[in-house]
Amino acid sequence: MKVIPNYAKQRLLDGELALGMGLRQARTVDISQIAKSCDFDWLFIDMEHNSMSIDTAAQICQAALGVGITPMIRVPAHDAFHSTRLLDTGAQGIVVPHVSTAEQARAVVSFCRFTPLGHRSIPGGLPQTRFMSLPVPETVSLINSETLLVAMIETVEGRDNVDEIAAVPGIDALLVGCTDLAAELGVPGQLGHPSVKAALDTVFAACTRHGKACGVGGVYDEVLMEEYIQKGARLILSGSDLAFLMAGARSRSTRLRSIELASPVRASA
């Protein structure tokens, strides 16, 4: 196979759940194997809300390619270089925050997609094609097909323009950033509020009309997650390395401190 498959994108095309693990704390490539062993489909490498360097993100991307988990970058802004540098060094997907208009979505497509979908500059060898020397037309076609481009809906303006955003060719999925959207709607932290649910219904409907996948991020209450999955969410940000670490560590310390000691054991002076 000339290009490494985008397994998360394939799961979405098949109508299945694509489960993502957020990276905020991890800085070493073994996190790719860890996430794969825990049955995640993609890494949400969050360069909007952490201090990770481009080089570290690139190394994690290449390790992920090797173990069959899709590396995706949430870029910090809409500037082209945030996305293209990581796409050139191994990312198979870009998540763009705060997309509020169709014009913004078209700009994202322009710099993330090769011709004829966009105007991304064509580099030399790519890790996604195992650095094989391929004809340029074949390279751009293969990479375009295996890149997952996601626009985040996190504002009232984005909700109001979601039908036009979903209609933009080259956008594969819309991911609702529920935490920011709830704050924008005046109900911060209330991710099950009726206004948030109504906004999600609007996004789900737009995705259905235009044949795009829909996702949810920021929701970690399992009952609420199940409700939104039943409504149509398929691209799921399941939690972050920090949250998983703290939950596991807190569970262990709580359990050990609950053990009733037979008798006090004191250190001698």
Secondary structure, DSSP 4 states (H G I P E B T S, - for coil): --S---HHHHHHHTT--EEEEEESS--STHHHHHHHHTT-SEEEEESSSS---HHHHHHHHHHHHHHT-EEEEE-SSS-HHHHHHHHTTT-SEEEES---SHHHHHHHHHHHS-TTT--PPP-S--GGGTT----HHHHHHHHHHH-EEEEEE-SHHHHHTHHHHHTSTT--EEEEEHHHHHHHTT-TT-TT-HHHHHHHHHHHHHHHHHT-EEEEES---HHHHHHHHHHT--EEEEEEHHHHHHHHHHHHHHHHHTSPPSS------
